[in-house]
Amino acid sequence: CFAMPVVFATGLELQASPWPAFEGSAEMEVSTLSKIGAASNYQRARISAMLALSDDSAVDVTELCSLRVSDRSVAFSGDDGRTLVRSSFSSAAAASVTAIWAPFVASKHISFSAEPLTILGIELSTDLEQAGTFSS
């Protein structure tokens, strides 16, 4: 006789991390995207939908979810459609991102700040990884 643990889904959570990715960015949570310097471009965020399981683990189900955003001037882009981008002509101050993985629904509020970030420096190494430092 053997025992087989049964695990079931308990909820869905949306996470937003800085994009493009850099070492440690997946562990960072983003709720505000700011203008970059004097340009009209804004920071971007990578959206992930995590399904919580009864054994306290989580599984990334982003590619299986229906992702929606509340403002039409804010969209998903990128190869896998997970990068949140604010149009440069947009006047949106915020947007809600919603993921649906039936029967679960999760939402996340993202704000847009017109206060530009100042780029303090960018460091490039010979292995083509980059690291940047920003302040608001």
Backbone torsions as a table, in degrees:
resi	resn	phi	psi	omega
1	CYS	NA	142.6	178.4
2	PHE	-136.8	159.4	179.3
3	ALA	-108.5	136.2	177.7
4	MET	-119.4	117.5	179.1
5	PRO	-68.5	140.0	177.4
6	VAL	-107.3	126.3	-179.9
7	VAL	-117.5	137.7	179.7
8	PHE	-133.0	158.8	-179.6
9	ALA	-73.2	137.5	-179.7
10	THR	-117.8	-15.5	-179.7
11	GLY	175.7	173.8	-179.1
12	LEU	-129.3	137.0	179.9
13	GLU	-132.7	137.0	175.7
14	LEU	-96.3	138.1	176.6
15	GLN	-125.2	144.5	175.8
16	ALA	-126.2	125.5	179.4
17	SER	-125.2	158.8	-178.5
18	PRO	-59.6	145.6	177.9
19	TRP	-139.1	134.7	5.9
20	PRO	-67.2	154.0	-176.8
21	ALA	-70.3	151.3	173.5
22	PHE	-145.2	169.6	-176.9
23	GLU	-56.4	121.4	179.4
24	GLY	91.0	-6.5	-175.9
25	SER	-68.1	-29.3	-179.5
26	ALA	-64.3	-23.7	179.4
27	GLU	-90.1	-5.5	-179.1
28	MET	-91.6	141.1	178.0
29	GLU	-107.2	130.2	-178.0
30	VAL	-111.7	133.3	174.3
31	SER	-127.5	-12.9	177.5
32	THR	-131.3	132.5	175.1
33	LEU	-112.5	128.8	-174.5
34	SER	-110.9	161.1	172.8
35	LYS	-64.0	149.8	179.2
36	ILE	-102.9	109.9	179.6
37	GLY	55.6	-142.0	-178.6
38	ALA	-87.7	-1.4	-179.2
39	ALA	-72.9	167.4	177.2
40	SER	-90.9	1.6	-179.6
41	ASN	-82.9	148.3	177.8
42	TYR	-111.1	160.1	171.7
43	GLN	-58.8	161.3	178.3
44	ARG	-120.4	159.4	179.2
45	ALA	-131.8	145.0	175.9
46	ARG	-95.9	123.7	-177.3
47	ILE	-98.1	133.0	176.4
48	SER	-130.5	136.7	175.4
49	ALA	-106.6	117.9	-176.9
50	MET	-109.9	125.0	178.2
51	LEU	-90.7	118.0	178.7
52	ALA	-79.7	137.3	-179.2
53	LEU	-113.4	159.9	-174.8
54	SER	-66.4	-15.0	177.7
55	ASP	-95.1	18.9	179.3
56	ASP	69.1	15.5	173.6
57	SER	-97.9	175.8	178.7
58	ALA	-143.5	150.8	-179.7
59	VAL	-127.5	134.7	177.3
60	ASP	-75.3	115.0	-179.4
61	VAL	-116.1	21.0	-175.8
62	THR	-53.7	-45.5	-177.0
63	GLU	-69.2	-14.4	179.7
64	LEU	-99.0	-6.2	-176.9
65	CYS	-92.9	159.8	166.8
66	SER	-94.8	117.8	179.9
67	LEU	-102.9	135.2	179.1
68	ARG	-136.0	153.8	176.7
69	VAL	-130.3	143.8	-170.5
70	SER	-76.4	-19.5	-176.9
71	ASP	-116.8	129.6	-176.3
72	ARG	-70.1	-14.2	177.3
73	SER	-88.9	2.1	175.1
74	VAL	-117.2	131.9	-173.3
75	ALA	-141.7	169.3	172.8
76	PHE	-98.2	140.7	177.6
77	SER	-142.4	-167.2	-179.8
78	GLY	92.1	168.7	-177.4
79	ASP	-58.5	-35.6	-177.7
80	ASP	-109.0	6.3	176.9
81	GLY	69.4	27.4	-177.5
82	ARG	-110.5	-0.9	-176.6
83	THR	-95.6	121.5	-179.1
84	LEU	-83.7	125.1	-176.6
85	VAL	-129.0	132.7	175.0
86	ARG	-97.7	128.1	178.7
87	SER	-62.8	143.0	-178.7
88	SER	-67.0	-22.1	178.4
89	PHE	-92.3	1.3	-177.4
90	SER	-73.1	148.3	173.1
91	SER	-111.0	10.3	-177.8
92	ALA	-63.2	131.9	176.3
93	ALA	-93.7	-17.1	-179.3
94	ALA	-164.0	164.1	175.9
95	ALA	-150.9	150.3	174.0
96	SER	-105.4	131.1	176.2
97	VAL	-104.3	133.1	-178.6
98	THR	-125.9	137.2	174.5
99	ALA	-119.9	138.7	177.8
100	ILE	-123.1	121.9	172.1
101	TRP	-135.0	90.5	-169.1
102	ALA	-49.9	134.1	7.1
103	PRO	-92.6	12.5	-173.8
104	PHE	-94.7	144.2	176.0
105	VAL	-132.4	134.1	177.9
106	ALA	-132.6	143.9	178.3
107	SER	-130.0	152.8	177.6
108	LYS	-140.2	134.1	178.8
109	HIS	-92.1	126.9	176.8
110	ILE	-119.3	126.8	177.3
111	SER	-98.5	153.7	176.4
112	PHE	-118.9	124.8	-178.7
113	SER	-104.5	126.9	177.2
114	ALA	-77.4	-11.9	176.8
115	GLU	-70.5	113.2	-174.6
116	PRO	-70.3	146.3	171.6
117	LEU	-77.7	147.3	173.1
118	THR	-102.8	124.7	178.8
119	ILE	-82.6	116.7	-178.4
120	LEU	-84.8	-27.8	179.3
121	GLY	174.1	156.0	175.6
122	ILE	-130.1	132.5	-179.0
123	GLU	-114.7	124.2	176.3
124	LEU	-111.9	138.8	177.5
125	SER	-113.0	171.3	-176.9
126	THR	-68.6	-17.7	178.1
127	ASP	-91.2	14.1	174.7
128	LEU	66.9	11.2	171.9
129	GLU	-82.0	148.2	-179.4
130	GLN	-125.4	153.7	175.5
131	ALA	-136.7	138.1	-179.8
132	GLY	-130.5	157.2	177.6
133	THR	-124.1	128.3	-177.6
134	PHE	-127.6	152.7	172.2
135	SER	-139.1	157.5	179.7
136	SER	-113.3	NA	NA
